[in-house]
Amino acid sequence: MRVARFDQAFLGPLLAGAFAFATQALAAESVFTTLPLATVDTAPLLVAADMRDGVDLSGEWNWSIDPYRSGIAGFHGEAPNRTEQRWLDIDVRKTLAQDNRELFEFDLDHDRKVKLPGSWLAASPEMRHYQGLVWYRRHFDSPAGRKGRYFLRFGASNYATVVFVNGQPVGRHEGGFTPFAFDVTRLLRDGDNQITIGVDSAATAATVPPPVTDWENYGGVTRDVKLVHTSDTYVDSAWVRLTREGKIAVDAHLDGPAAANQPVQLKVAGLPFDLKGRTDAQGNWRATAAAPRALMRWTPENPKLYDVTLAAGDDTWRDRVGFRTIERKGADILLNGKPVFLRGISMHEEEIAANPARVITPDNARALLGEIKNGLHGNFVRLSHYPHSEVMTRTADEMGLLVWSEVPVYWMVAWSNPSTLATARNMLAENILRDRNRASVVIWSVANETPVSDARNAFLRTLIGDVRRLDPSRLVSAALLVERDKAAAVPTMTMADPLADDLDIVSINTYNGWYTPDRLADLPRSVWKLPADKPLIFSEFGADAKAGFHSPDGMQKFSEEFQAEFYRKTLEMADRVPTLRGISPWILKDFRSPRRQNPDFQMGWNRKGLISETGQRKQAFSVLAEYFARKAGEPSK
Ligand code: GCB
């Protein structure tokens, strides 16, 4: 309903009951299908929740595996009996000691501890390849002098999540990379409170993404959990931006008993800007006003952020917002009206570490983005293949990097399954609603390397339509594949994907010379048959290299020399494509991928990084850094 308030019907009836199919690996009827599902239509959005007061629930949690999912169904598929219900609000040790008719084959309060957020994959060697259900438990003290509203807000939990507070069911969520929240005001009690979370990482043919990808499926609670506190009526969502007409626009929605006809006031610190208004009967406020002349526009070179406040009754919503415009004109991408070339690289959400757990702290985000901004002289990052932590997009805002943001509609999803489409649409909406206030984000991507078919085209066109409805201020793209002319003497590629017509930017992944037998020397002569009036981004190209492995003469695959030469020749090729307006090669850092098992070079790591997992730069790093340094000095067409 929240989105619908802005955009008429959004997901509408599609969502009703749709998720049952998506969780078919789980018991047909279980808490994973029966608890209320949190979506953009049904749950609080709590936009900019990270700027709100609250209790940080990061830290030590008890955890326990449940590989046969006994906590959600008995062995004949029936509802679990009391002895299996992980969320019960009881003291297992005490109960067992007091009554020998009782039986519990779990005791979360006395089980192992792990620090959240962080994936269980890195918690112990035997969890490395565990894909299934894990239960988490922690206690916290009731906030003193409780009043107003309390929300349990999750930055992300991968993949399906069920939540209980003090033994009571709260809700569930599907999707591993976007935030969700529940109003738990009425479930809290004085003194000790208990939270139990079940997280199931198993992918099915119906999930987004499906089981086959090229990255490690980091199960668990991978981002912050916070008990957010607000007044009874609060600003649930707000979007503040600079329009292409040079105005500051705001869309806000209040939730609570005093949401209707509420006086509201938007201020931008440091600017003569003070916009007053009143919400309508649904608690919505939409307004625009001329941007002050003194407004400094956000650019990668000068990433100016303003403290923005929206006062509404007892609540004050805060964010730090950069003001800029982004648009396409013919084959150009215009940032603040001026052509820009996107000097970028792709990235997975993995910190620089020997055993990453997907813990994106501000320091970890700065270390990664610093390699792009300062090391490579970049101005752009493709956050592939799913929404990254809000810490990452905030850090990109602060450091001055343009961002490509993506949903994990990757390779082969169930194009004809309505519940898969509903999941993808909700994920996309959660991502957009979370990050619409980030100046860094300039491109919403709806898919990566998906095979053309009528069902796939219809699926992706629905997503493109959603983007345009939720955020017409940014550009839409998807990483596409091209057709190769097998008879041609030189590598000849044609953009034959009909989806290119629907996108603002044509983005292409190309691996000629790595996955094809082309000689690197032939790449610069490649022929690209592409739309002449749209910007092109080479959204991927890359080659594996094991840091420290050299083959100066033979130029063997997996050597640093091969990777460096692959970059030289591919960049030479790219420079000859007249519509090229950006690149985001594959990839900044080596990343975990269980499909990569060459024992000499990979051992579970995709080695296409320009830096190793611990941050060692390979030769190709300086090839790209020099290319970007040169590009930065050139006019952008
Ligand atoms: C691709 C995929 C990316 C893979 C990469 C590779 O085309 O988009 O997810 O990791 O190639 O290394 O093969």
Boltz pocket constraint, residues with backbone or C-beta under 6 A from the ligand:
constraints:
  - pocket:
      binder: B
      contacts: [[A, 214], [A, 385], [A, 448], [A, 449], [A, 509], [A, 540], [A, 586], [A, 606], [A, 608]]
      max_distance: 6.0
